[in-house]
Amino acid sequence: MSLSGKVCIVTGASSGIGEAIATGLISCGASVALAARRGPVLEELKAKLVAGGVEEARILCVPTDVAVRADMENLVATAETTLGPVDILVNCAGVMYFTLMKNANLDEWDRTIDVNIKGVTNGFGAIIPRFVAQGKGHIVTISSDAGRRIFPSLAVYCASKTYVEVLSEGTRRELVGTGVKVTTIQPGDVGGTELIMKNSDKEAADKMGVVIGAPVGEGFERNQLLDTKDVADAVIYAVTAPAHVSVNEILIEPRDQE
């Protein structure tokens, strides 16, 4: 399970699944560049980790909007310059809006496309040439079980995660023989995240039984939810596999999720 000497980048690291993944990678010995739009929150996470005994030099905070290509290119370049050649990129930044298509919430559709599709694509574009040049590297993208099946009130979100799955598998097949690995992690319902707190479509939220402004999982039974650490553990499993082993995808859902 050791990642000592490895350099990782985690987008969406300011909270929820991204924070758990970054913390898990650091606990395994990796140096990690934390990326998210909320720079001050990243600095708070860094301070907490350093207070817990992590060497400060192993953590880098880079305010980043993944939807902006230049931001992603700067993130990778800064991580490389400060921490060393990047070994692992975890694309975790994402948004999810419960919204009915008939209500035409175009701003939320655009944000979903910008973060979930453009953001991931920007990550691929910024890192793949470097990975191919060095003959190794691992791209892990947090997708969703919504990339495998369609849920009502989540048409645009499901479409964005289907894109992630197709992009990842197509890229993986292209890069066979280069030493580069590509993995998607497909979580089901995860509690304790901020993923749907900014929903505005009350009609859709009511249909799905979610509370606008509340963390994911409000009112769910324990066996109907994953912990953010469960997803982080899946990432760590994938990135610590032997060099000859490619973990292409992991579907991880709560035991009692329908």
C-alpha positions in Angstrom: 0.0 0.0 0.0 3.0 2.3 0.1 3.0 5.3 -2.3 6.2 6.8 -0.8 8.0 8.9 -3.4 4.9 9.2 -5.6 3.5 12.6 -6.7 -0.3 12.9 -7.0 -2.7 15.5 -8.1 -6.3 15.5 -6.7 -8.9 17.9 -8.1 -12.0 18.6 -6.1 -9.9 18.2 -3.0 -11.5 20.9 -0.8 -14.3 18.6 0.5 -16.1 15.3 0.4 -14.7 12.5 -1.8 -11.8 14.6 -3.0 -10.6 15.5 0.5 -10.9 11.8 1.5 -8.9 10.7 -1.5 -6.1 13.3 -0.9 -5.9 12.4 2.7 -5.7 8.7 1.9 -3.0 9.1 -0.7 -1.0 11.3 1.7 -1.4 8.6 4.5 0.1 6.1 2.1 3.2 8.3 1.7 2.5 10.2 -1.4 3.1 13.9 -2.0 -0.1 15.5 -3.2 -1.1 18.7 -5.0 -4.6 19.7 -3.7 -6.7 21.5 -6.3 -10.1 23.2 -6.1 -11.6 26.6 -6.7 -11.7 27.4 -3.0 -8.1 28.1 -2.2 -8.6 29.1 1.5 -10.4 25.7 2.1 -7.4 23.9 0.6 -5.1 25.7 2.9 -7.3 24.7 5.9 -7.0 21.1 4.9 -3.3 21.4 4.5 -3.0 22.9 8.0 -5.0 20.1 9.5 -2.8 17.5 7.8 0.4 19.2 8.9 -0.9 19.5 12.4 -1.5 15.7 12.3 2.2 15.1 11.5 2.4 15.3 7.7 5.5 16.9 6.4 4.5 20.3 5.0 6.7 19.9 1.9 4.5 17.0 0.8 1.4 19.1 0.3 0.8 21.7 -2.3 -2.3 23.9 -2.6 -3.2 25.1 -6.1 -6.4 27.1 -6.6 -7.9 25.6 -9.8 -11.0 25.8 -11.9 -10.9 22.5 -13.8 -13.2 24.0 -16.5 -10.5 26.5 -17.4 -7.9 24.8 -19.6 -5.1 27.1 -18.5 -5.8 26.4 -14.9 -5.4 22.7 -15.4 -2.2 23.2 -17.4 -0.9 25.5 -14.6 -1.9 22.9 -11.9 0.1 20.1 -13.6 3.1 22.4 -14.3 3.2 23.7 -10.7 2.9 20.3 -9.2 5.7 19.0 -11.4 8.0 22.0 -10.6 7.3 21.9 -6.9 6.8 18.2 -6.0 8.4 16.4 -9.0 7.2 14.4 -12.0 3.5 13.5 -11.5 2.7 9.8 -11.2 -1.1 9.9 -10.5 -3.9 12.3 -11.5 -7.2 11.9 -9.8 -10.0 13.8 -11.5 -12.5 14.2 -8.7 -14.1 17.6 -9.2 -17.7 17.2 -10.1 -21.2 18.6 -9.7 -24.6 17.0 -9.7 -28.0 18.7 -10.0 -31.3 16.9 -9.7 -33.3 18.7 -12.4 -36.2 17.9 -14.7 -35.5 18.4 -18.3 -38.9 20.1 -18.8 -37.8 22.8 -16.3 -34.9 23.7 -18.6 -32.4 24.8 -16.0 -29.8 25.6 -18.6 -27.3 27.2 -16.2 -27.1 24.0 -14.3 -26.8 22.0 -17.5 -23.9 24.2 -18.5 -22.1 23.9 -15.2 -22.4 20.1 -15.3 -20.9 20.1 -18.8 -18.2 22.5 -17.8 -17.0 20.6 -14.7 -17.9 17.0 -15.4 -17.0 16.9 -19.1 -14.7 19.8 -19.9 -12.9 19.6 -16.5 -12.1 15.9 -17.0 -11.1 16.4 -20.6 -8.8 19.3 -19.5 -7.2 17.0 -17.0 -6.5 14.3 -19.7 -5.1 16.9 -22.0 -2.8 18.4 -19.4 -1.3 15.1 -18.2 -1.3 12.5 -21.0 1.6 14.0 -23.0 3.7 14.0 -19.8 2.8 10.4 -18.9 3.5 9.1 -22.4 6.9 10.9 -22.4 7.9 9.4 -19.1 6.5 5.9 -19.9 4.3 5.7 -16.9 1.4 7.3 -15.1 -2.1 6.7 -13.9 -5.3 8.7 -14.5 -8.1 7.9 -12.1 -11.4 9.6 -12.7 -14.3 9.6 -10.2 -17.2 8.7 -12.4 -20.5 7.3 -11.0 -22.9 4.4 -11.2 -24.8 7.0 -13.2 -22.3 6.3 -16.0 -23.7 2.8 -16.2 -27.4 3.3 -15.9 -29.8 6.2 -16.2 -31.6 7.8 -13.3 -34.6 10.1 -13.6 -34.0 13.8 -12.9 -30.3 13.3 -13.7 -30.3 13.1 -17.5 -27.5 15.7 -18.0 -25.5 14.3 -15.1 -25.8 10.7 -16.3 -24.8 11.9 -19.8 -21.7 13.6 -18.3 -20.7 10.4 -16.5 -21.3 8.3 -19.6 -18.9 10.7 -21.4 -16.3 10.1 -18.7 -16.6 6.3 -19.1 -16.3 6.5 -22.9 -13.4 8.9 -22.8 -11.6 6.8 -20.2 -12.0 3.5 -22.0 -11.1 4.9 -25.4 -8.0 6.5 -24.0 -7.0 3.4 -22.1 -7.2 1.4 -25.3 -5.2 4.0 -27.2 -2.4 4.0 -24.6 -1.9 0.3 -24.3 1.8 -0.3 -24.5 2.8 3.1 -23.2 2.9 2.2 -19.5 0.0 4.6 -18.7 -3.0 3.3 -16.8 -6.6 4.7 -16.9 -9.2 3.9 -14.3 -12.7 5.0 -13.5 -14.3 4.7 -10.0 -18.1 4.4 -10.1 -19.6 5.2 -6.7 -23.2 4.9 -5.8 -24.8 7.0 -3.1 -22.1 8.6 -0.9 -23.0 10.4 2.4 -21.4 13.5 3.9 -20.6 15.3 0.6 -21.6 18.7 -0.7 -22.5 17.3 -4.1 -26.2 18.3 -4.3 -26.4 21.1 -1.8 -26.8 23.8 -4.5 -29.8 22.2 -6.3 -32.5 24.7 -7.3 -35.1 22.5 -8.9 -37.4 21.7 -5.9 -39.8 19.7 -8.1 -37.0 17.3 -9.1 -35.6 17.2 -5.5 -39.0 16.3 -4.1 -39.4 13.5 -6.7 -36.0 12.0 -5.7 -36.5 12.5 -2.0 -33.6 14.8 -1.5 -33.5 17.9 0.6 -32.2 21.1 -1.1 -29.4 22.6 0.8 -28.7 19.4 2.8 -25.7 17.1 2.4 -26.1 14.0 0.3 -27.7 11.2 2.3 -30.1 13.2 4.5 -32.7 10.7 5.7 -30.9 7.6 4.3 -30.3 4.4 6.3 -26.7 3.6 7.1 -26.6 0.6 4.7 -27.8 2.8 1.8 -24.7 5.0 1.8 -21.0 4.8 1.3 -18.5 6.8 3.3 -16.1 9.1 1.4 -13.3 6.9 2.7 -14.8 3.9 1.0 -14.3 5.6 -2.4 -10.8 6.7 -1.3 -9.9 3.1 -0.5 -11.1 2.1 -4.0 -8.7 4.6 -5.5 -5.8 3.5 -3.4 -6.5 -0.1 -4.4 -6.3 0.8 -8.0 -3.2 2.9 -7.8 -1.2 0.5 -5.7 -1.8 -2.5 -8.0 1.4 -4.1 -9.4 2.8 -2.4 -12.5 1.6 -5.2 -14.8 -2.0 -5.0 -13.4 -4.5 -2.5 -14.8 -7.7 -1.9 -12.7 -9.8 -0.4 -15.4 -13.0 0.3 -13.5 -14.5 -0.2 -10.0 -18.2 -0.1 -9.4 -18.7 0.5 -5.6 -22.2 0.9 -4.2 -23.8 0.7 -0.8 -25.0 -2.8 0.1 -28.7 -1.8 0.2 -28.8 0.7 -2.7 -31.5 -0.3 -5.1 
